[in-house]
Amino acid sequence: MAQVNPLIIDVIQQTQTATLGQGVVQVSGAGKAYQSVAQSTALAVQDATDALRNVSTMATTAAGVALAQILATGDTKQYQPTLDSAQAIMTQAIADFSAIGAAAGTILQQFPAGQHS
């Protein structure tokens, strides 16, 4: 059986220490966890953006139909509540979007990023 050069054994041991040491694994794991949380918060904001866009489309459509009816009939009393509701829905959707964005930012800011020790 051939003997392994001690320099090769030393290089392997140093590589293992540098890549598999407890501190390295902990920092690497914390960094990966931070990246996962960052991705999750980004997805939450993207979903909130999609929801805001969808609500905007619905509210704009409802307002357009109500305005068309007002123009066609002259009856603002019957269709004004629809306009008011469309505006209220948009106001709430904007508030929800803002709250989700702020919460995502806070979560990410408070999550440990895995600094080196």
TIVO-2410 file (N, C-alpha, C; in nm, 3 decimals):
# residues 117
REC num residu      c1      c2      c3 atome chaine
REC   1      M   0.085  -0.116   0.000     N      A
REC   1      M   0.000   0.000   0.000    CA      A
REC   1      M   0.090   0.123   0.000     C      A
REC   2      A   0.059   0.220  -0.087     N      A
REC   2      A   0.141   0.340  -0.099    CA      A
REC   2      A   0.108   0.438   0.013     C      A
REC   3      Q   0.209   0.507   0.056     N      A
REC   3      Q   0.190   0.605   0.163    CA      A
REC   3      Q   0.151   0.740   0.101     C      A
REC   4      V   0.055   0.812   0.165     N      A
REC   4      V   0.008   0.941   0.115    CA      A
REC   4      V   0.101   1.049   0.167     C      A
REC   5      N   0.135   1.139   0.078     N      A
REC   5      N   0.222   1.251   0.111    CA      A
REC   5      N   0.160   1.331   0.226     C      A
REC   6      P   0.236   1.358   0.332     N      A
REC   6      P   0.182   1.432   0.446    CA      A
REC   6      P   0.132   1.573   0.408     C      A
REC   7      L   0.188   1.634   0.305     N      A
REC   7      L   0.141   1.765   0.261    CA      A
REC   7      L  -0.002   1.756   0.206     C      A
REC   8      I  -0.033   1.649   0.138     N      A
REC   8      I  -0.168   1.629   0.086    CA      A
REC   8      I  -0.266   1.611   0.201     C      A
REC   9      I  -0.227   1.533   0.298     N      A
REC   9      I  -0.313   1.513   0.416    CA      A
REC   9      I  -0.335   1.646   0.487     C      A
REC  10      D  -0.230   1.726   0.500     N      A
REC  10      D  -0.241   1.856   0.566    CA      A
REC  10      D  -0.335   1.949   0.488     C      A
REC  11      V  -0.324   1.950   0.357     N      A
REC  11      V  -0.411   2.034   0.274    CA      A
REC  11      V  -0.557   1.992   0.292     C      A
REC  12      I  -0.583   1.864   0.293     N      A
REC  12      I  -0.720   1.814   0.311    CA      A
REC  12      I  -0.773   1.854   0.448     C      A
REC  13      Q  -0.691   1.839   0.551     N      A
REC  13      Q  -0.735   1.876   0.686    CA      A
REC  13      Q  -0.762   2.026   0.697     C      A
REC  14      Q  -0.678   2.107   0.637     N      A
REC  14      Q  -0.698   2.253   0.641    CA      A
REC  14      Q  -0.825   2.292   0.563     C      A
REC  15      T  -0.848   2.225   0.453     N      A
REC  15      T  -0.969   2.252   0.373    CA      A
REC  15      T  -1.094   2.215   0.452     C      A
REC  16      Q  -1.090   2.102   0.519     N      A
REC  16      Q  -1.204   2.061   0.601    CA      A
REC  16      Q  -1.228   2.161   0.714     C      A
REC  17      T  -1.121   2.205   0.778     N      A
REC  17      T  -1.135   2.301   0.887    CA      A
REC  17      T  -1.193   2.433   0.835     C      A
REC  18      A  -1.146   2.475   0.719     N      A
REC  18      A  -1.191   2.603   0.662    CA      A
REC  18      A  -1.336   2.597   0.614     C      A
REC  19      T  -1.382   2.482   0.571     N      A
REC  19      T  -1.516   2.474   0.512    CA      A
REC  19      T  -1.619   2.405   0.600     C      A
REC  20      L  -1.575   2.324   0.693     N      A
REC  20      L  -1.669   2.247   0.775    CA      A
REC  20      L  -1.662   2.280   0.923     C      A
REC  21      G  -1.584   2.380   0.960     N      A
REC  21      G  -1.574   2.417   1.100    CA      A
REC  21      G  -1.707   2.470   1.150     C      A
REC  22      Q  -1.730   2.459   1.280     N      A
REC  22      Q  -1.858   2.499   1.338    CA      A
REC  22      Q  -1.892   2.644   1.307     C      A
REC  23      G  -1.797   2.734   1.320     N      A
REC  23      G  -1.823   2.875   1.292    CA      A
REC  23      G  -1.861   2.899   1.148     C      A
REC  24      V  -1.792   2.832   1.056     N      A
REC  24      V  -1.821   2.848   0.914    CA      A
REC  24      V  -1.961   2.797   0.882     C      A
REC  25      V  -1.995   2.682   0.936     N      A
REC  25      V  -2.127   2.623   0.911    CA      A
REC  25      V  -2.237   2.712   0.969     C      A
REC  26      Q  -2.214   2.767   1.087     N      A
REC  26      Q  -2.315   2.853   1.149    CA      A
REC  26      Q  -2.335   2.981   1.069     C      A
REC  27      V  -2.227   3.045   1.028     N      A
REC  27      V  -2.238   3.168   0.950    CA      A
REC  27      V  -2.301   3.139   0.815     C      A
REC  28      S  -2.260   3.031   0.753     N      A
REC  28      S  -2.316   2.994   0.623    CA      A
REC  28      S  -2.465   2.964   0.635     C      A
REC  29      G  -2.503   2.890   0.739     N      A
REC  29      G  -2.644   2.857   0.761    CA      A
REC  29      G  -2.727   2.981   0.787     C      A
REC  30      A  -2.674   3.073   0.868     N      A
REC  30      A  -2.746   3.197   0.897    CA      A
REC  30      A  -2.762   3.281   0.770     C      A
REC  31      G  -2.659   3.283   0.689     N      A
REC  31      G  -2.667   3.357   0.562    CA      A
REC  31      G  -2.771   3.298   0.469     C      A
REC  32      K  -2.777   3.166   0.463     N      A
REC  32      K  -2.877   3.100   0.379    CA      A
REC  32      K  -3.018   3.125   0.432     C      A
REC  33      A  -3.033   3.125   0.564     N      A
REC  33      A  -3.164   3.153   0.624    CA      A
REC  33      A  -3.206   3.297   0.591     C      A
REC  34      Y  -3.112   3.390   0.599     N      A
REC  34      Y  -3.142   3.530   0.567    CA      A
REC  34      Y  -3.186   3.543   0.421     C      A
REC  35      Q  -3.116   3.475   0.332     N      A
REC  35      Q  -3.152   3.479   0.190    CA      A
REC  35      Q  -3.292   3.423   0.167     C      A
REC  36      S  -3.326   3.318   0.240     N      A
REC  36      S  -3.459   3.258   0.228    CA      A
REC  36      S  -3.567   3.355   0.277     C      A
REC  37      V  -3.541   3.420   0.388     N      A
REC  37      V  -3.637   3.518   0.441    CA      A
REC  37      V  -3.648   3.637   0.345     C      A
REC  38      A  -3.537   3.680   0.290     N      A
REC  38      A  -3.539   3.791   0.194    CA      A
REC  38      A  -3.624   3.754   0.072     C      A
REC  39      Q  -3.608   3.632   0.023     N      A
REC  39      Q  -3.686   3.587  -0.092    CA      A
REC  39      Q  -3.835   3.579  -0.056     C      A
REC  40      S  -3.865   3.530   0.063     N      A
REC  40      S  -4.005   3.520   0.106    CA      A
REC  40      S  -4.070   3.658   0.118     C      A
REC  41      T  -3.997   3.754   0.174     N      A
REC  41      T  -4.054   3.888   0.187    CA      A
REC  41      T  -4.071   3.953   0.050     C      A
REC  42      A  -3.978   3.926  -0.041     N      A
REC  42      A  -3.992   3.980  -0.177    CA      A
REC  42      A  -4.116   3.921  -0.245     C      A
REC  43      L  -4.140   3.793  -0.225     N      A
REC  43      L  -4.260   3.731  -0.282    CA      A
REC  43      L  -4.388   3.788  -0.221     C      A
REC  44      A  -4.385   3.817  -0.092     N      A
REC  44      A  -4.502   3.876  -0.027    CA      A
REC  44      A  -4.533   4.013  -0.088     C      A
REC  45      V  -4.429   4.092  -0.113     N      A
REC  45      V  -4.450   4.224  -0.174    CA      A
REC  45      V  -4.498   4.209  -0.318     C      A
REC  46      Q  -4.443   4.112  -0.390     N      A
REC  46      Q  -4.490   4.088  -0.527    CA      A
REC  46      Q  -4.637   4.046  -0.529     C      A
REC  47      D  -4.675   3.960  -0.437     N      A
REC  47      D  -4.815   3.918  -0.428    CA      A
REC  47      D  -4.906   4.036  -0.394     C      A
REC  48      A  -4.859   4.122  -0.303     N      A
REC  48      A  -4.938   4.240  -0.267    CA      A
REC  48      A  -4.950   4.335  -0.386     C      A
REC  49      T  -4.846   4.344  -0.466     N      A
REC  49      T  -4.851   4.426  -0.587    CA      A
REC  49      T  -4.954   4.371  -0.685     C      A
REC  50      D  -4.954   4.241  -0.703     N      A
REC  50      D  -5.053   4.177  -0.791    CA      A
REC  50      D  -5.195   4.202  -0.740     C      A
REC  51      A  -5.214   4.189  -0.609     N      A
REC  51      A  -5.347   4.210  -0.551    CA      A
REC  51      A  -5.391   4.355  -0.572     C      A
REC  52      L  -5.299   4.449  -0.550     N      A
REC  52      L  -5.332   4.590  -0.570    CA      A
REC  52      L  -5.370   4.616  -0.716     C      A
REC  53      R  -5.295   4.557  -0.807     N      A
REC  53      R  -5.324   4.573  -0.950    CA      A
REC  53      R  -5.463   4.517  -0.982     C      A
REC  54      N  -5.495   4.400  -0.928     N      A
REC  54      N  -5.625   4.338  -0.954    CA      A
REC  54      N  -5.740   4.420  -0.897     C      A
REC  55      V  -5.723   4.469  -0.775     N      A
REC  55      V  -5.826   4.551  -0.713    CA      A
REC  55      V  -5.843   4.681  -0.793     C      A
REC  56      S  -5.733   4.737  -0.837     N      A
REC  56      S  -5.740   4.858  -0.917    CA      A
REC  56      S  -5.819   4.836  -1.046     C      A
REC  57      T  -5.797   4.724  -1.109     N      A
REC  57      T  -5.871   4.692  -1.232    CA      A
REC  57      T  -6.020   4.680  -1.203     C      A
REC  58      M  -6.054   4.611  -1.096     N      A
REC  58      M  -6.195   4.594  -1.062    CA      A
REC  58      M  -6.260   4.727  -1.023     C      A
REC  59      A  -6.191   4.806  -0.942     N      A
REC  59      A  -6.247   4.934  -0.898    CA      A
REC  59      A  -6.262   5.030  -1.016     C      A
REC  60      T  -6.165   5.032  -1.103     N      A
REC  60      T  -6.173   5.119  -1.220    CA      A
REC  60      T  -6.287   5.078  -1.312     C      A
REC  61      T  -6.304   4.948  -1.328     N      A
REC  61      T  -6.414   4.897  -1.411    CA      A
REC  61      T  -6.549   4.934  -1.349     C      A
REC  62      A  -6.563   4.913  -1.220     N      A
REC  62      A  -6.689   4.947  -1.152    CA      A
REC  62      A  -6.717   5.096  -1.161     C      A
REC  63      A  -6.614   5.178  -1.142     N      A
REC  63      A  -6.633   5.323  -1.151    CA      A
REC  63      A  -6.671   5.364  -1.293     C      A
REC  64      G  -6.609   5.300  -1.390     N      A
REC  64      G  -6.642   5.330  -1.530    CA      A
REC  64      G  -6.786   5.296  -1.564     C      A
REC  65      V  -6.833   5.182  -1.517     N      A
REC  65      V  -6.972   5.141  -1.542    CA      A
REC  65      V  -7.067   5.238  -1.471     C      A
REC  66      A  -7.035   5.274  -1.348     N      A
REC  66      A  -7.121   5.367  -1.273    CA      A
REC  66      A  -7.125   5.503  -1.343     C      A
REC  67      L  -7.011   5.551  -1.388     N      A
REC  67      L  -7.009   5.679  -1.459    CA      A
REC  67      L  -7.088   5.672  -1.589     C      A
REC  68      A  -7.075   5.560  -1.659     N      A
REC  68      A  -7.152   5.544  -1.783    CA      A
REC  68      A  -7.301   5.548  -1.753     C      A
REC  69      Q  -7.343   5.486  -1.644     N      A
REC  69      Q  -7.485   5.487  -1.607    CA      A
REC  69      Q  -7.531   5.627  -1.566     C      A
REC  70      I  -7.445   5.698  -1.497     N      A
REC  70      I  -7.480   5.836  -1.459    CA      A
REC  70      I  -7.497   5.921  -1.585     C      A
REC  71      L  -7.405   5.906  -1.678     N      A
REC  71      L  -7.414   5.983  -1.802    CA      A
REC  71      L  -7.538   5.943  -1.884     C      A
REC  72      A  -7.570   5.813  -1.882     N      A
REC  72      A  -7.684   5.765  -1.962    CA      A
REC  72      A  -7.818   5.801  -1.898     C      A
REC  73      T  -7.823   5.798  -1.765     N      A
REC  73      T  -7.952   5.818  -1.698    CA      A
REC  73      T  -7.964   5.951  -1.626     C      A
REC  74      G  -7.850   6.010  -1.592     N      A
REC  74      G  -7.852   6.133  -1.513    CA      A
REC  74      G  -7.882   6.109  -1.366     C      A
REC  75      D  -7.890   5.983  -1.325     N      A
REC  75      D  -7.926   5.946  -1.188    CA      A
REC  75      D  -7.799   5.927  -1.103     C      A
REC  76      T  -7.748   6.035  -1.049     N      A
REC  76      T  -7.627   6.024  -0.966    CA      A
REC  76      T  -7.656   5.959  -0.832     C      A
REC  77      K  -7.778   5.977  -0.781     N      A
REC  77      K  -7.812   5.921  -0.650    CA      A
REC  77      K  -7.800   5.769  -0.649     C      A
REC  78      Q  -7.841   5.704  -0.756     N      A
REC  78      Q  -7.836   5.558  -0.760    CA      A
REC  78      Q  -7.694   5.504  -0.780     C      A
REC  79      Y  -7.610   5.576  -0.854     N      A
REC  79      Y  -7.478   5.522  -0.891    CA      A
REC  79      Y  -7.362   5.581  -0.811     C      A
REC  80      Q  -7.386   5.688  -0.737     N      A
REC  80      Q  -7.280   5.747  -0.655    CA      A
REC  80      Q  -7.226   5.649  -0.550     C      A
REC  81      P  -7.312   5.568  -0.486     N      A
REC  81      P  -7.256   5.470  -0.390    CA      A
REC  81      P  -7.154   5.374  -0.454     C      A
REC  82      T  -7.176   5.340  -0.580     N      A
REC  82      T  -7.080   5.252  -0.648    CA      A
REC  82      T  -6.947   5.324  -0.665     C      A
REC  83      L  -6.951   5.450  -0.702     N      A
REC  83      L  -6.827   5.529  -0.714    CA      A
REC  83      L  -6.756   5.540  -0.579     C      A
REC  84      D  -6.834   5.566  -0.475     N      A
REC  84      D  -6.777   5.576  -0.340    CA      A
REC  84      D  -6.715   5.443  -0.296     C      A
REC  85      S  -6.784   5.333  -0.325     N      A
REC  85      S  -6.732   5.201  -0.288    CA      A
REC  85      S  -6.603   5.168  -0.364     C      A
REC  86      A  -6.600   5.202  -0.493     N      A
REC  86      A  -6.480   5.177  -0.572    CA      A
REC  86      A  -6.361   5.253  -0.514     C      A
REC  87      Q  -6.385   5.379  -0.475     N      A
REC  87      Q  -6.277   5.458  -0.414    CA      A
REC  87      Q  -6.235   5.400  -0.280     C      A
REC  88      A  -6.331   5.357  -0.200     N      A
REC  88      A  -6.299   5.299  -0.069    CA      A
REC  88      A  -6.219   5.169  -0.084     C      A
REC  89      I  -6.257   5.089  -0.182     N      A
REC  89      I  -6.184   4.964  -0.206    CA      A
REC  89      I  -6.039   4.994  -0.245     C      A
REC  90      M  -6.019   5.095  -0.329     N      A
REC  90      M  -5.882   5.131  -0.369    CA      A
REC  90      M  -5.802   5.185  -0.251     C      A
REC  91      T  -5.866   5.268  -0.170     N      A
REC  91      T  -5.799   5.323  -0.053    CA      A
REC  91      T  -5.754   5.210   0.041     C      A
REC  92      Q  -5.841   5.112   0.063     N      A
REC  92      Q  -5.805   4.999   0.149    CA      A
REC  92      Q  -5.697   4.913   0.086     C      A
REC  93      A  -5.703   4.892  -0.043     N      A
REC  93      A  -5.601   4.811  -0.111    CA      A
REC  93      A  -5.464   4.878  -0.102     C      A
REC  94      I  -5.462   5.009  -0.115     N      A
REC  94      I  -5.335   5.083  -0.102    CA      A
REC  94      I  -5.282   5.071   0.040     C      A
REC  95      A  -5.370   5.083   0.139     N      A
REC  95      A  -5.329   5.068   0.279    CA      A
REC  95      A  -5.276   4.927   0.306     C      A
REC  96      D  -5.343   4.826   0.250     N      A
REC  96      D  -5.296   4.688   0.267    CA      A
REC  96      D  -5.158   4.669   0.204     C      A
REC  97      F  -5.142   4.722   0.083     N      A
REC  97      F  -5.013   4.711   0.014    CA      A
REC  97      F  -4.902   4.777   0.097     C      A
REC  98      S  -4.931   4.894   0.149     N      A
REC  98      S  -4.834   4.966   0.231    CA      A
REC  98      S  -4.799   4.888   0.358     C      A
REC  99      A  -4.901   4.831   0.422     N      A
REC  99      A  -4.878   4.754   0.544    CA      A
REC  99      A  -4.795   4.629   0.516     C      A
REC 100      I  -4.824   4.561   0.407     N      A
REC 100      I  -4.748   4.440   0.372    CA      A
REC 100      I  -4.603   4.476   0.341     C      A
REC 101      G  -4.583   4.584   0.265     N      A
REC 101      G  -4.447   4.627   0.234    CA      A
REC 101      G  -4.369   4.665   0.359     C      A
REC 102      A  -4.434   4.739   0.449     N      A
REC 102      A  -4.368   4.780   0.573    CA      A
REC 102      A  -4.336   4.658   0.660     C      A
REC 103      A  -4.430   4.565   0.669     N      A
REC 103      A  -4.406   4.444   0.750    CA      A
REC 103      A  -4.293   4.362   0.691     C      A
REC 104      A  -4.291   4.348   0.560     N      A
REC 104      A  -4.183   4.271   0.495    CA      A
REC 104      A  -4.048   4.337   0.522     C      A
REC 105      G  -4.043   4.469   0.512     N      A
REC 105      G  -3.918   4.540   0.539    CA      A
REC 105      G  -3.873   4.523   0.683     C      A
REC 106      T  -3.967   4.531   0.775     N      A
REC 106      T  -3.934   4.515   0.917    CA      A
REC 106      T  -3.883   4.374   0.946     C      A
REC 107      I  -3.952   4.276   0.892     N      A
REC 107      I  -3.910   4.137   0.913    CA      A
REC 107      I  -3.768   4.115   0.862     C      A
REC 108      L  -3.742   4.163   0.742     N      A
REC 108      L  -3.610   4.144   0.683    CA      A
REC 108      L  -3.504   4.220   0.761     C      A
REC 109      Q  -3.536   4.342   0.802     N      A
REC 109      Q  -3.440   4.423   0.877    CA      A
REC 109      Q  -3.405   4.361   1.012     C      A
REC 110      Q  -3.501   4.296   1.075     N      A
REC 110      Q  -3.479   4.240   1.208    CA      A
REC 110      Q  -3.420   4.099   1.205     C      A
REC 111      F  -3.421   4.035   1.088     N      A
REC 111      F  -3.369   3.898   1.079    CA      A
REC 111      F  -3.217   3.902   1.077     C      A
REC 112      P  -3.151   3.819   1.159     N      A
REC 112      P  -3.004   3.821   1.160    CA      A
REC 112      P  -2.946   3.776   1.026     C      A
REC 113      A  -2.849   3.852   0.978     N      A
REC 113      A  -2.791   3.825   0.846    CA      A
REC 113      A  -2.674   3.728   0.850     C      A
REC 114      G  -2.634   3.683   0.967     N      A
REC 114      G  -2.524   3.587   0.977    CA      A
REC 114      G  -2.388   3.651   0.964     C      A
REC 115      Q  -2.364   3.756   1.042     N      A
REC 115      Q  -2.235   3.823   1.039    CA      A
REC 115      Q  -2.124   3.730   1.087     C      A
REC 116      H  -2.005   3.757   1.038     N      A
REC 116      H  -1.889   3.677   1.081    CA      A
REC 116      H  -1.855   3.710   1.226     C      A
REC 117      S  -1.811   3.607   1.297     N      A
REC 117      S  -1.776   3.630   1.437    CA      A
REC 117      S  -1.627   3.651   1.452     C      A
***
